[in-house]
Amino acid sequence: MDPLTGGWTTSPLAGDSLRVRVEEPSAAAGVRRRITVLAERLGFGGERLGQVQLAATEAATNLAAHAREGEMLLRIVRDGGGPALEFVCVDRGPGIADVPVSRTDGYSTGGTLGLGLGSIERLADRSGLYSRPRVGTVLYARFRPPGSPSAPGPPMAGLAVPIDGEDECGDAYTAWETGDTADGRTVYAMLCDGLGHGPLAARAAWAAIGAAHETPSPSRPADVLRHAHRRMAATRGGAVAVAAVEPAARRVRFAGIGNVAAWIVGPERRHGMISVPGIAGAHTERIREHAYPLPPGAVVVLHSDGLTSRWRLTDQPGLLGRDPLLIAAALLRDAGIRHDDRSVLAVTTSAATASDVTRSDDTASDVTRFGGG
């Protein structure tokens, strides 16, 4: 199966994702140019293109004016709802002291993204925000091409960023949600960290992704992993983890090779899942599958060793249960190691809170110009 079709949430290909540092006012113009190129590839034009440009420019302007170490990830995402354009903003403070008030039109704050936040949320088809004073803010906004049907946000989201100096990321992820069965719906999630960096590592990671897309569903995680192991034999190999998240059964089934970290994170604690030593595509111990209890409302997180394992969602009040993209972005910012490829995939098991905003159709053409800062 083509990795960009079907009901999959998959890493963007090289060229579909751009990372932009936003630390000075001139960066906003660069963000506007780059997101215009991506938007036009998806058929955005006219008023809708103007809305995308406005939202991205407002986000970049406020990052430059108020944030520390601001970055934006601009990307084309494809899942069961079809292609969409998305930007993700992250910074390291000072954060927003009162998020509901910051959404009020005309309100200016010394924290990140104060003025203009309300307009970004109205213009986007879906958006989300999480902020902590003195820590920082993560925000995303997603835009469907004109004429695209409305679609709910999937319960999984990921981010992958290459090491500085490389255009291709050696990490890749994919996730897909099965239809209703006797045991309810299941989300299959895979993350692969190709050995090394650059194009050869990316080739190994995408071999694993391709194997997952070829495996009939439903399948056991161990079977998906075995298929990936065989497919990666012609590459330099890597570390691979596969999870089947079954909220109705309150269970996660898991199989992994190598050092992709896998966690079940509940309200009180997190529990690690076990991979066997080895290199997928080269040599490994016998592949084993384990089953773990899934607490109500828990999130399942897979990440490469580009993130340290010294993180706890309990240090992020209110983040558990939010949109999976907010969780992934916060973890990438707080646990990411900058001298490696970095990737994280989050699968939620409860509905996102009302703070994750979906635009209603009656505000689709509501365009209001706000100043920065």
Secondary structure, DSSP 8 states (H G I E B T S, - for coil): --TTSSSEEE---TTSEEEEE--STTHHHHHHHHHHHHHHHTT--HHHHHHHHHHHHHHHHHHHHH-SS-EEEEEEEEETTEEEEEEEEE--S---S-HHHHTSTT---SSTT-TTHHHHHHHSSEEEEEEETTTEEEEEEEE--TT-------SEEEEEE--TT-SS-SEEEEEEE---BTTB--EEEEEEEESSSHHHHHHHHHHHHHHHHHS-SS--HHHHHHHHHHHGGGS--EEEEEEEEETTTTEEEEEEESS-EEEEE-SS-EEE---BSEEBTTEES----EEEE--TT-EEEEE-TTB-S---GGGSTT-TTS-HHHHHHHHHHHHB-TTS-EEEEEEESS---TTSEE--GGGTT--------
